[in-house]
Every structure is written in structure tokens, then in C-alpha cells.
């Protein structure tokens, strides 16, 4: 059995994906591993480009855009490694990134999920972990982000057990993922990482943020050409999350979105 599978979901992000794959080639993990690209029906030649330039990468070509959670699940089901790394196509691994995550997973008590310190192209840290999503936790997260770089840099400098880490780069034990039922496919895009971490924690697994592992996250690039659709997908997932975890709050969120003119069309937020 392989130690690690790296799953990268792509949708019309060919240039970012190629840069991500190149970074893995330049800084490969020392454990036995494979790379799987799950392509969500891209129209930019992604599948052909990967097949030509990275013959050792396995490609799962979906016939339609099934969303982030379902695409990652397809990668899970076609792999058998002990550990699985979910990696965004708009990320770049650096020397020791993946090995640091694997080491943390094997050394930290009860670890089922670990996430790295995410930094942007200029080296600024991203607040890529937090408390279980709720109205108060969301407000706190927004205030922390608005507090500026110094506060975020301070918070992301220390290892911590947390409620969730970002799905942009998330290492999970396969046994824990399968026990939790994999990712909930009612989330087309966004919120699936928080929900997944909650499901793993409910099974007794622990989630850790490990700043000694660093990954570059060029966030937002995949949605740049479809901002309206991406915003709608976020609102749909947001409502689905509250309907599942905080049903008493969901009507208030729905009213808040309606007052802002951001409520998804009827029916589109009821996937799953």
C-alpha cells in the first residue's frame, strides 16, 4: 500500500494546475506516493496537457462539473493509500511541505487531519483554520482577518489543535475519512472542509494546524473568470451548512441574504 495519495481537483485552471504539478515534481514527498488529478470537465485542455507532460499522474476525467467535494470523493474511491492529501490546483508546495504534514500526522497524538501554514505569493499568512462555523465564530473570523497581517501572522506562528483547517491543503488519514463518510457532496463549493473536519472530529479524530509545514496558496484564481457563479455556490453551501449544523439559525441567514439581494434562486441551495 502506498503511504500517500495527492488529490488535485481542477476546473479550467490549467496554468495553475501545471504550476502545482511542477512544484510537486520539484519538491516531491519522500514517502511512497501517487498524484491524482480529478478534472471537472474543463474546457481549457487540462486533461490533454496533464496526460502529455505528466504521464505518471493519474487522471480522472469527469463528464461534468460535479463540484469540489464530489470530485475529491472520486479520487478517494480510486486510491488506496494510508494518507490522502487534498490539494487545491492554485497551490504550490515548497521543499519539505508534504513531508512536514506527514511527519505531524504520525507524531501528533490522535491526529486524523493536519493542515499547513498557507501563505500568499508575497509570503503573507492566511488565516486557514478556526473554530466550528457558527454566527459568532464567523464574526470572530472576519474581525481577525480585518485586524491585519500582524495579528494573522501571530496566530499562524504556533501549532494548535483546531476545529477545522482549510481544504486548500488538508492531509487526512484514509481510515478517518472513510469512517466520516468522506466529504458531504451537498456542498458544491465552500464549507465542505469545515463540515468534513467536524465529521472526523465526531468520530474521535483530532485536527491540527501545523505552521512548520508551509504551502503557497494563490487563492481566488480559479473563480476569477466566474465570480457570479462562485458567489452563488458559496451562498448555497453556506445555507446548506447552517441547515445541517444550525437549523435554528438557517432562517435568519436566509433572511439576511435576502435583504442583501444575495439569496440563491429557489431550489439551488437544496442539493443533497
C-alpha positions in Angstrom: 0.0 0.0 0.0 1.2 3.5 -0.8 1.8 5.9 2.0 0.2 8.9 0.3 -2.2 9.9 -2.4 -2.3 13.6 -3.5 -5.7 14.5 -5.0 -5.9 17.8 -7.0 -9.3 18.9 -8.3 -9.3 21.1 -11.4 -11.8 23.1 -13.4 -10.5 25.3 -16.1 -7.3 26.1 -14.1 -4.8 24.6 -16.5 -2.0 27.1 -15.9 -2.3 26.9 -12.1 -2.6 23.1 -12.1 0.6 22.8 -14.2 2.4 25.1 -11.8 1.2 23.0 -8.9 2.3 19.7 -10.5 5.6 21.3 -11.3 6.1 22.2 -7.7 5.4 18.6 -6.6 7.9 17.4 -9.2 10.5 19.9 -7.8 9.7 19.1 -4.1 8.4 15.5 -4.0 7.5 13.9 -0.7 9.9 11.2 0.5 7.1 8.8 1.3 5.7 6.5 -1.4 3.0 8.4 -3.2 0.9 9.0 -6.2 -0.8 12.1 -7.7 -4.4 12.0 -9.0 -5.9 14.9 -10.9 -9.7 14.9 -10.9 -10.8 17.2 -13.7 -14.3 18.6 -13.5 -15.0 18.8 -17.3 -12.5 21.6 -18.0 -12.7 23.2 -21.4 -9.1 24.6 -21.4 -7.2 21.4 -22.5 -6.3 20.4 -18.9 -6.7 16.6 -19.4 -4.6 16.5 -22.6 -1.9 18.8 -21.1 -1.6 16.6 -18.0 -1.5 13.4 -20.0 1.2 14.8 -22.2 3.5 16.4 -19.6 2.9 14.3 -16.5 2.5 10.7 -17.7 2.9 9.4 -14.1 -0.1 11.4 -12.9 -3.4 9.6 -12.9 -6.3 11.5 -14.4 -10.0 11.0 -13.5 -11.9 13.0 -16.2 -15.5 13.8 -15.0 -18.1 14.2 -17.7 -19.5 17.3 -15.9 -18.6 19.7 -13.1 -19.6 17.7 -10.0 -18.2 20.2 -7.5 -15.2 20.1 -5.2 -16.5 17.6 -2.6 -17.8 15.0 -5.1 -14.6 15.3 -7.2 -12.4 14.7 -4.2 -14.5 11.7 -3.2 -14.0 10.3 -6.7 -10.2 10.5 -6.0 -10.7 8.8 -2.6 -12.6 5.9 -4.1 -10.0 5.2 -6.8 -7.0 5.2 -4.4 -5.9 3.0 -1.5 -3.1 4.9 0.3 -2.9 5.2 4.1 -2.9 9.0 3.9 -4.7 11.4 1.4 -3.7 15.0 0.7 -6.4 17.2 -0.7 -4.6 20.0 -2.6 -6.0 22.9 -4.5 -4.8 23.5 -8.0 -3.9 27.1 -7.1 -1.3 26.0 -4.6 2.5 25.4 -4.7 4.3 23.1 -2.4 7.8 24.1 -1.2 10.7 21.9 0.0 9.5 19.8 2.9 5.9 20.9 2.7 4.3 17.5 2.3 6.9 15.6 4.4 6.2 18.0 7.3 2.5 17.3 7.2 3.1 13.5 7.1 5.5 13.8 10.0 3.0 15.8 12.0 0.2 13.3 11.2 2.4 10.4 12.5 3.7 12.2 15.6 0.8 14.3 17.0 -1.5 12.4 19.4 -4.7 11.3 17.8 -4.1 13.2 14.7 -6.6 12.5 11.9 -6.3 15.7 9.9 -3.5 18.2 9.7 -3.2 21.4 7.7 -0.2 23.7 6.9 0.5 27.4 7.2 -0.9 28.8 4.0 0.9 31.9 2.6 0.2 34.0 -0.4 2.6 34.8 -3.2 4.2 37.5 -1.2 4.7 35.4 1.9 1.8 36.8 3.9 0.0 34.2 6.1 -3.6 33.2 5.5 -5.9 32.5 8.4 -6.6 28.9 7.3 -8.1 27.4 10.4 -10.7 28.3 13.0 -13.5 27.3 15.4 -16.5 25.4 14.3 -18.6 27.6 12.0 -21.4 29.4 13.7 -22.7 33.0 13.6 -20.3 34.1 16.4 -17.4 32.2 15.0 -17.9 33.7 11.6 -18.0 37.2 13.0 -14.8 36.5 15.0 -13.0 35.1 11.9 -13.9 38.2 9.9 -12.7 40.5 12.6 -9.4 38.6 12.9 -8.9 38.8 9.1 -9.7 42.5 9.2 -7.2 43.1 12.1 -4.4 42.8 9.5 -1.3 40.9 8.8 0.4 41.2 12.1 -2.4 39.6 14.0 -2.8 36.8 11.5 1.0 36.3 11.4 1.0 35.9 15.2 -1.9 33.4 15.2 -0.4 31.3 12.4 3.0 31.0 14.1 2.1 28.4 16.6 0.9 24.8 16.3 -2.6 24.2 17.6 -5.4 21.7 17.8 -8.3 23.4 16.0 -11.8 22.7 14.8 -11.0 22.9 11.1 -8.3 23.6 8.6 -8.6 24.8 5.0 -9.4 22.3 2.3 -6.9 24.1 0.1 -4.3 21.8 1.6 -5.6 19.1 4.0 -4.0 15.8 4.9 -6.3 13.1 6.3 -6.0 9.5 7.4 -8.0 7.4 4.9 -9.5 5.4 7.8 -10.7 8.6 9.4 -12.1 9.9 6.2 -14.0 6.7 5.4 -15.3 6.5 8.9 -16.7 10.0 8.5 -18.3 9.1 5.2 -15.9 11.2 3.0 -16.9 14.7 2.0 -20.5 15.7 2.1 -21.5 16.2 -1.6 -24.3 18.6 -0.8 -21.6 21.2 -0.8 -20.7 22.0 -4.4 -18.0 24.5 -3.4 -17.1 26.0 0.0 -17.9 24.9 3.6 -17.1 21.3 2.8 -13.8 21.5 4.6 -15.3 22.7 7.9 -18.1 20.1 7.6 -15.5 17.3 6.9 -13.4 18.3 9.8 -16.5 18.3 12.1 -17.4 14.8 10.8 -13.9 13.5 11.5 -13.9 15.0 15.0 -17.2 13.4 15.7 -15.6 10.1 15.1 -12.9 10.9 17.7 -10.2 12.2 15.3 -8.2 15.4 16.2 -7.4 18.2 13.8 -4.2 20.2 14.0 -2.8 23.3 12.4 1.0 22.8 11.8 2.8 26.0 10.8 6.2 24.2 10.3 4.7 23.0 7.0 4.2 25.8 4.5 2.3 25.9 1.3 1.8 28.8 -1.1 -1.9 29.5 -1.9 -2.7 31.8 -4.8 -6.3 31.9 -3.6 -9.2 33.1 -5.7 -7.7 32.5 -9.1 -9.9 29.6 -10.1 -13.0 31.7 -9.5 -11.8 34.8 -11.2 -13.5 34.1 -14.5 -16.8 33.1 -13.0 -17.2 35.3 -9.9 -21.1 35.4 -10.1 -21.3 31.6 -10.2 -18.7 31.2 -7.5 -20.5 33.7 -5.2 -23.8 31.8 -5.7 -22.1 28.5 -4.9 -20.8 30.0 -1.7 -24.2 31.2 -0.6 -25.7 27.8 -1.5 -23.1 26.0 0.6 -23.4 28.5 3.4 -27.2 27.8 3.7 -26.6 24.0 3.4 -24.1 24.2 6.3 -26.5 26.0 8.6 -29.4 23.8 7.6 -27.3 20.8 8.6 -25.5 22.1 11.7 -27.5 25.1 13.0 -31.1 24.6 11.7 -32.5 27.3 14.1 -30.2 29.9 12.6 -30.8 29.0 8.9 -34.0 31.1 8.5 -32.1 34.1 9.9 -29.3 33.6 7.4 -31.8 33.2 4.6 -33.4 36.5 5.6 -30.1 38.2 5.9 -29.1 37.1 2.4 -32.5 38.1 1.0 -32.2 41.6 2.4 -28.7 41.9 0.8 -30.1 40.6 -2.5 -27.8 37.6 -2.3 -30.3 34.8 -1.7 -29.7 31.9 -4.2 -32.7 31.2 -6.5 -35.3 28.8 -5.0 -34.2 25.2 -5.2 -30.5 25.8 -5.9 -29.5 25.6 -2.3 -31.1 22.3 -1.6 -28.6 19.9 -3.1 -28.1 16.6 -1.3 
